[in-house]
Amino acid sequence: MGRLSGLVGRAGADTDRWRDRLWWIFALVGVVATGLYVAGVGVLIDFALIGAGAIAACFASPSMHDIRPARAWHTLGVAGAFMLTGAILRPLVVTPHGTALPAEAFTVPGYVLMIAALADFAYGRRAIDRHSVIDGLIVCVGATTAFSLLFAVPAMSIPGRPPIVSVLAALYPTFDAILVLLVVMLAFSTAARQPAFRLLLGMMVLIFIGDLAYAVIGNQGAFYKSPLLDIPFLLAFTVGGASALHPTARELVRAVPLPVQPWSLARLAVIIPAVAAPFALLLTVVETPVERFVVGLGGAVVVLLLILRAVSAVQANAEAQARFEYQATHDELTGLPNRRRITQILTGMLADPAGRDQVWVFYLDLDGFKFVNDSWGHPAGDDLIREIGQRLRGILPPEATIARIGGDEFVVVRRGTEAQALEQAQQIVDCVEPPTRIGTAEVVITGSMGIVPATREDAGQPEVTADSLLRDADTAMYRTKADGRGTWTVFDASMRQAVQERLEIEGALRAALTGDEFHVLYQPIVDLESGLPHGAEALIRWEHPEKGVIGPNVFIPVAEESRLITGIGEFVLRAAVRQLAGWREDGTVTDDFWMSINVSPRQLTEPGFTAMVGGALRAHGVPARCVALEITESVMVEGGDISEGALRDLRALGVSISVDDFGTGFSSLGYLRRHPVTSVKIDRSFVSGLGASASDEEIVRAVVAMSTALGLTVVAEGVETTEQRDVLGRLGVRLCQGWLWGRAVEARAFADKWGSHTDKRGSREQAAV
């Protein structure tokens, strides 16, 4: 099977190589055919074969190179068919008087279709911008003036011709002028000029040369003189077919715009001759009134186009400046004012002496946005931000200004009374809570908001600025988060101290990660039947060199918000696995003893988290079944595809998954069935009421029944009394932890207390944690 796949792969590669080389093979055949044509060998056959090959290449190119849309190439192929027919017919039907009307019946539609194909290429490349159009028109008018004066007017002035013949004689210079316009637009409007593009331009140059030759004999009253006049057209078919077959043909319908449209040296080299042409002709060729009219008209149009180009350049600069200023003061994602703009607006409001009402600043932060962004990806986060921006627009009055000043932070500024401001605050918080659909899921988030007012008296104080108000509102927002989230808080001066303390904790945490300030304690998880530990939970403690012990309830929220939780979590996991390996080696614990380790939702979104867990287990020789990772209910409710994928990978690794604090959030049978969970931990808030609260007992009974039905192990935490222990045992809970068996202790103290009493027979059934 592998050998067959290799053969198929090599065959496919060979096919690709031949396809990529086909263009120059066609070009080589075309050059050889041109040589035979010049030598007079099979003249019509040479022309017909190369022309037919070029037409076939135009129709085959879209499928060969996966070009979408294919219309421009197909149109060019049809144009080639008409022009080939006309070229073959011309020497056969030309009359003694120099007319070839049957041939022109094909050639004229061919030119029209070619113009349509080039226009389609220009449209597909988005080449129709005003600068390239104006520059193209300048060249086109100059060329038209020259062609008309040198070829069209003389051809139409030949006496004794039928009117249709004179019209046709004048028509081809017009076609060439339009082709010049389109070619210039294509050349002026793209920064990418691949080989297929250059070959296509070469085809147009050859057609122009051929038309020029026919225009010269047209001035002599002839439509055809020699097969040699068709050599440029034969080469044009060759180059056009090579362009269609070249691998870069797909780029001809793709837009690669120039960053600016300057009059560069290359552009001026094309434009200056076109501008000078009418005036040069006026001095050298013009004799009759008709010729003077043509030159005058052409010169006037060129001057008007130059003025239009200058005006367009000024407008473009003004638009670019306005666009730059808008981008500098507005958020790209939502179109709302950004921090810079809202600061300007707020500064103006503070300086306005006519303002009678207070200025209110509302600082909104989305709770859980970072988790959504990390779990579902940045596009989902962007959709959520846009949705919240639209909701805020819908509820705010016209006099309010809303801005997005950070990833998930919005600021609203308005004047009003205190009653109006507090009513507005509740409306803002409420508008965040409705579910937001992300893909196939619905996400429910909340908003935490801080509010700060500024009276007219405050506005007169030098320390009250836009920046200080934003800072104070931000401080009040963090107080809201600390107090429970999903609501709002009005700022008071005492909050500044809390912010300072938070910043100090964050800075100290960064130093603690590189120092030796963290250590891990262990609390036993006890089997009620034997009274012996089946496992232990690893709990981090921080001992600051100056402030002493800082509780997890203080520093863990700061670590979550500052993204330091990833490093802290990895430290705990590696330390706990290493300690378990040591206990297993010295016989402190039995082979079925497990270690329970808390995992932050953010850790599950880290790309290398599962690999890190697996690496730690392999490094210390600990079986995966002996490690249980504890997650919060929010992971099941709010976790996206990334988190769910990490849980599945961890279970595939053999690690157990436990839901911590079960019952305090969105406890649901559906969530438990959908995720690879192996156990639940009943929250201490329900355990504390056992023996005194019938409702708490019913909740525990329901959790045990639901978990048993799903084959999950139940652990009760926070057990402090024998009465709680006895009720749990009666309800069917087998495993417990809490102060009844001791607080979390150092590894040595844990081994001293439990090591010599641990059941070492190895026959005990492992808890399915």
NUFI-682245 format. One record per residue (C-alpha): residue in one letter; x, y, z. Coordinates in pm, whole numbers, plus 50000, padded with zeros to 5 digits. Layout:
aXYZ/...
% end
This chain:
m500005000050000/g502845024050087/r504615015749760/l501415022649565/s500985055849744/g504555064949657/l503985056849290/v500785077349286/g502565106449454/r505445105349203/a502975103448914/g501145133749048/a504415152949086/d505425144148728/t502035156548604/d502485189448789/r505965194148641/w504705188448286/r501795212048344/d504145239148472/r506425234648168/l503635234547911/w503725272347861/w507275273947735/i506775242747521/f503855260847357/a505985292347319/l508785272047157/v506365255746913/g504955290246832/v508405304246755/v509145274446527/a505785278546353/t506525315546305/g509825306646144/l508065282745903/y505475309745835/v508195334645742/a509805308345518/g506475303345344/v506015267245459/g502365259045539/v501415295145598/l497715290745672/i498305257945857/d500925273946083/f498595302846165/a495595280346222/l497475255946449/i499055282346673/g495845302746686/a493765272146772/g496315262147037/a496145296647199/i492335295647198/a492375261047357/a494855273547620/c492505302147714/f489655277647771/a491835251847951/s493665276548178/p490905280948443/s490625243548509/m494395237748488/h495225264948741/d491995265948943/i491135301448833/r487955316648974/p486215333848807/a487085319448465/r484995343848260/a487865366848150/w489945338148008/h486935322947833/t486055356847681/l489645360547561/g489405326047402/v486245335447212/a487915368047101/g490865347946973/a488535325346775/f486935355246601/m490275371646530/l491815339246399/t488895334646163/g489275370246039/a493025366445991/i492625334545788/l489805348945577/r491495382145500/p493955370045227/l491225347745083/v488455373645047/v490355405944985/t489065423344671/p491095440644402/h489935473844552/g491545464944887/t488435456145090/a487925424445302/l484505429145457/p483835391945534/a487065390945734/e486215423345918/a482875408046019/f484925385146247/t487855407846332/v485745436846467/p483765414746714/g487105399246809/y488445433246915/v485245440747107/l485515407747293/m489205413347363/i488405447347512/a485715430547725/a488215404147845/l490825430247943/a488145450548120/d487165418948310/f490785413548413/a490955449748530/y487715446048727/g488845413248880/r492095429548996/r490135459449128/a492185479948882/i489365504748828/d490505531449073/r490315567748985/h494065574048963/s494775545548725/v491665554148520/i492665590748484/d496265581848399/g495025556048152/l492675581547995/i495535606547956/v497545580447766/c494435569447576/v493535604947465/g497115611747358/a497245579047165/t493805584947013/t494825619446897/a497975605946738/f496255575646581/s493415596846449/l495715622746298/l498235598346155/f495995569746048/a492225574146089/v491835608045920/p494085599045623/a492325565345578/m488905581545583/s490075607845334/i490925582845059/p488495589644774/g486355563444601/r485855540944900/p482455529045027/p481535546145359/i481665513045549/v485255507945441/s486245542745559/v484525536845893/l486375503745938/a489645520545853/a489075545746130/l487725519946373/y490925500346431/p492915530146569/t490025535546810/f490185499246920/d493925503046972/a493385534347182/i490915515747406/l493315486747436/v496045511247536/l493715524747807/l493045490247952/v496665479047932/v497825510848106/m495185506248376/l496355470648435/a500015481048444/f499415511448666/s497205494348922/t499125463849036/a502215458049244/a502555421749127/r503585416648765/q504045379548728/p505195362348404/a501605356148288/f500875393248329/r503995403148133/l503185378047859/l499645392047831/l501055427247798/g503465413947535/m500505400047341/m498825434247344/v502045451447227/l502325426946936/i498685432946838/f499365470346851/i502425465946623/g500385445146382/d497615471046376/l500185498146319/a501465479746012/y497955476145875/a497285512845952/v500275522345739/i498995502945435/g495515515945515/n496775550945448/q497715537945104/g494175525345046/a494865488045104/f493445463045355/y495975435345286/k499315432645106/s501465403945236/p501325374445479/l504335389845652/l502035416745793/d500425389546011/i503665378946181/p502955401346487/f499505385246521/l500995350346497/l503475359246771/a500615374946969/f498755341546962/t501965324447076/v502565348247366/g498865348747463/g498685310847472/a501855309447683/s500305334847924/a497185313147963/l499285281948025/h501715298048271/p501115287948638/t500835324848737/a497775329348514/r495615326048825/e497115358248958/l495675378648672/v492255378948838/r493595386649186/a493995421349328/v497495431049442/p497065468749465/l499825494249490/p499995511149832/v499915545349663/q499385558749311/p502345582349256/w503565596648931/s506735576148937/l509435577748670/a508035546648502/r504555561548499/l505785595248374/a507695577648094/v504315566147960/i502255597148041/i504595624847921/p504665613247554/a500865610847561/v500605646347699/a503125659647447/a501645641247146/p498895666647055/f501265695947078/a504035678246885/l501555669246613/l500345705246603/l503865716246507/t504685688446262/v501595673746096/v498585696546121/e497555713045795/t493785710745748/p490955724145969/v489915688346053/e493415680446175/r493505712346382/f490165703246537/v491405668246627/v494595681646784/g492765709446968/l490165685847105/g492785660547212/g494935687147377/a491985702147560/v490905668247695/v494455660547808/v494625693747994/l491275687148160/l492445652448262/l495635666948409/i493575691748612/l491275663448721/r494315642948819/a495635671549032/v492255676249199/s492005638849253/a495445638249415/v494445666149654/q491205648049740/a493095615449789/n495505632250030/a492605647850221/e490815614250236/a494005596850348/q494495622950621/a490885619350735/r491215581550729/f494435583350927/e492865605951187/y489825583251212/q491965552251253/a494035570151516/t490945578751721/h488635548851662/d488685511851735/e489125491251419/l486965462151536/t483855480751653/g484215514951493/l483815530751838/p486075558451969/n489275545252127/r491075555952445/r492715585552273/r489415598852143/i487415593352461/t490165611152655/q489815641152421/i486035640952459/l486225638152838/t488795666052858/g486475688352655/m483535680552882/l485565688853193/a486645721853040/d483135731752931/p481825757853176/a478315755453034/g477825719953157/r475265720753439/d475095683553520/q477835661253651/v480105642153413/w479845604653469/v482395579053356/f481355542453332/y484185517053299/l482885482753185/d484915450653178/l483515417553047/d483785389453302/g484975357253139/f485965372852807/k489575361152828/f488375325752887/v486075327552584/n488845342552373/d491315315552477/s488835286852445/w487095295052114/g489845315851957/h490265352551866/p487565353151592/a484975342551850/g486245369052089/d485985395251815/d482375384951746/l481565388352115/i483135423152135/r481175434851830/e477945421251976/i478455439352308/g479335471452121/q476065469451927/r474075463152244/l475595493452414/r474775515052112/g471185503152137/i470625512852501/l472625544952534/p471015579152478/p472315601952200/e474185624252444/a476315595252570/t479625585852412/i480795549652411/a484385538752349/r486355506552340/i489655512352515/g491045477152549/g490525440752466/d487275436652661/e486935471152817/f484395497752724/v483995533052858/v480805553652850/v480875591152918/r477785612652964/r476345641653159/g473395636853388/t472015636153738/e472935609553988/a469585592153939/q470065591353564/a473595578153599/l472615549753834/e469715539853612/q472065539953313/a474585518653504/q472055491053561/q470995491853196/i474615487853085/v475245458153313/d471925441853217/c472605444452842/v475715422652875/e473975392653034/p471755378952751/p473345348052589/t475625353852291/r475835327152020/i479345316951921/g479285290751651/t476905263751769/a477135273252137/e475655300652350/v477935319052591/v476675337652894/i479005364053037/t478555392653279/g479915427753304/s481675443753599/m481615481553602/g483105510353793/i481565545053798/v483115578353887/p481415612653883/a483045646653830/t481225677853948/r481845713153821/e483955719154131/d486055688154052/a486625700853700/g488385731153841/q490915710354032/p494215704353848/e494415668353969/v491015659653816/t491775650653456/a490405626653198/d493185602053281/s492545603953655/l488805598053607/l489435567953384/r491885554553639/d489415558753924/a486615542453725/d488955513553649/t489685510554020/a485975508954103/m485545482353836/y488165460354003/r486375464554334/t483225451554162/k485135421054043/a486485414654391/d482995417454542/g481355392354311/r481195405853954/g478165411653736/t477255445253891/w478655480453939/t480385501154205/v480725538554252/f484285549654322/d485445562954656/a488925573654757/s489545543254980/m489675521254672/r493005535454558/q494745517454843/a493215484354735/v494475489454382/q497935497054510/e497885465054712/r496785444954410/l499615459054201/e502055450954479/i500755415054493/e501115411154118/g504685423954128/a505505401654425/l503995371454244/r506325376553951/a509275377154188/a507945346854380/l507875325854064/t511615330354022/g512375327354393/d511705300754656/e508555314954813/f505925289654700/h505515256054866/v502925228254845/l500925213555136/y498965181155130/q495555172855280/p494395136455299/i491305123355117/v490055096455354/d488035064455304/l485225065555564/e485155027655600/s488835023355686/g489635058355806/l492765057155594/p493765080955312/h493235069454956/g494675101654818/a495735137054892/e495025171354751/a498005193454671/l497425229454788/i499765258654718/r500885282854985/w502845315254947/e505165327955216/h506225363455134/p509615372655283/e508195404555437/k504395400355458/g504425364255571/v501805339155454/i499465352555184/g496335331655137/p495315316754801/n492045336254816/v494155367854793/f496755359454529/i494995333854305/p492515359554157/v495435382954087/a497355354353926/e494345346153707/e493935381853585/s497655387053522/r498065353053347/l500635342453607/i498405313153700/t499915292153422/g503385292853574/i502035287853927/g499885258553817/e502815241753645/f504925245953960/v502245229054175/l501715200453931/r505415192353896/a505995195054271/a502995172854353/v503925146154096/r507515146354220/q506325142254581/l503975113854489/a506835096254316/g508945099754632/w506175085954856/r505615056554623/e509315048854619/d509865049554996/g506605030955072/t504795059955238/v501785053255014/t500475022954829/d500375017454456/d496725029054427/f497195061854619/w496435092254402/m497275129254403/s494565155154336/i495805187654176/n493825219154096/v493945231753737/s493015266853626/p490715270853323/r493465291253161/q495905262053188/l493555240552979/t493805265652694/e497605264252685/p498675244752371/g501305223752551/f499435216552875/t498655179752809/a502205173852690/m503535190353004/v501405167553225/g502525136753035/g506155147753054/a505965152553433/l504435117853479/r507105101253262/a509945120553426/h509015107153772/g507605073353673/v504115080453811/p501175061953646/a498585085553497/r495825067853692/c497405080954013/v496795117553925/a493425135353935/l493095170553797/e490415192053958/i488525216553734/t485775241453812/e482215239153682/s482845269753466/v485105248853242/m482135226753153/v479735255853112/e481905281952943/g484755261152808/g485125260552432/d486525235452188/i490095240752310/s489265232752673/e487075203052581/g489835189752356/a492355193052640/l490075173452876/r489675145652620/d493435144252566/l494045142452941/r491575113852979/a493235096252685/l496505100352873/g494935082053167/v494595111453407/s491335114153604/i489155145453592/s487295158253901/v484785187053920/d485625208754221/d483015227754428/f480195208954255/g476745223354318/t477725259954350/g477385268653981/f475555254153683/s475315218253810/s473775197953532/l473485161553436/g473965172153075/y477305188653146/l478555157953332/r477515134553052/r479135156152784/h482555159152947/p485075131853037/v484585136053412/t485365107953657/s484385123353993/v482715152854164/k483585170954486/i480625183154691/d481255219054796/r481895226455164/s478935250655170/f476565220655153/v478625198855385/s478665225255662/g474885223555696/l474605185755732/g472925175656055/a471235209556080/s469795217255736/a467405193155568/s467785211255235/d471575206455235/e471085169555308/e468685166455012/i471175184054784/v473935160054884/r471575130554839/a470715142754487/v474365147454394/v475215112354515/a472295097154323/m473175115554003/s476885107154029/t476185070654105/a473945068353799/l476785081753584/g479415059453745/l481225088853907/t483005088854240/v481865114254501/v484235132454737/a482925155755011/e485225184255113/g485155206755416/v484205179555667/e484875192956016/t482655173356257/t481875137156325/e478185144856273/q478885156655917/r480995125555859/d478225102455983/v475555119055766/l477775116455461/g478395079855528/r474665073655562/l474045091555229/g476515068955052/v479555091755033/r482675070855065/l485515096155037/c485925128055241/q488475154655324/g488515182655577/w489825194855909/l488285164856086/w491355145555966/g493715174855972/r494685206355788/a496955206255485/v500545199855599/e504055197455462/a505065165455286/r507185153155578/a504385158855830/f501935140955601/a504255110755577/d504845110355953/k501115110556029/w499785087955758/g502685068155619/s502985042155894/h499185037555911/t498485034655540/d497075001155433/k500024985055244/r498354952355145/g497764965954798/s494414948254772/r492284978854830/e490044989054536/q491205021854385/a488715050154400/a487645060154050/v488865095554080/
% end
